[in-house]
Amino acid sequence: MKRGFSFPELLMVMGIIAILSTFMVTNLLNTQRKVNIDTSVSKIVGDFKHQQLKSMMRDTDGQTTSDYYGVYFEPTRYTLFRGSSYSAGNTSNFVVDLDGAQLSSIGQVEIIFASGSGEINGFGNNQKTITIFQGTAQKIITINKFGVVTNIN
């Protein structure tokens, strides 16, 4: 009487383990991407509202006069800035990297909030969207002319 497993039985068990491992790794990577995108959305919305609030309060940010505040979007990061337009060399700019996520479909490269009202300068009547994606996962942020985030899906 022989004890143990035959070679075909061992191959079958190893194949089943390999298939299950593949499914587990795939699901874990998708979950990680979703968490990264949710984190990026939270960062963008929080910074967006912070810049708008600074404009509405006419924050001087340590300067002698109040000014506009805005957000400048690039494919893998965005920059928080002070002034009526984005200036790449300004030392007061604050750059936020998106940790592997990317931006697209923003319609406008920079969004500037009006001092006092907090409305978006030169926005028009339509809503604008910011699409954030990483791999196959994506989120869309919709913003109206008043600078209000109206939808995240």
Buried (B, 14 or more C-beta within 10 A) or exposed (E): EEEEEEEEEEEEEEEEEEEEEEEEEEEEEEEBBBEBBBEBBEBBBEBBBEBBBBBBEEBEEEEEEBBBBBBBBBEEBBBBBBBEEBBEEEEEBEEBEBEEBBBEEBBBEBBBBBBEEBBBBEBEEEBBBBEBBBBEBBBBBBBBBEBBBEEBE
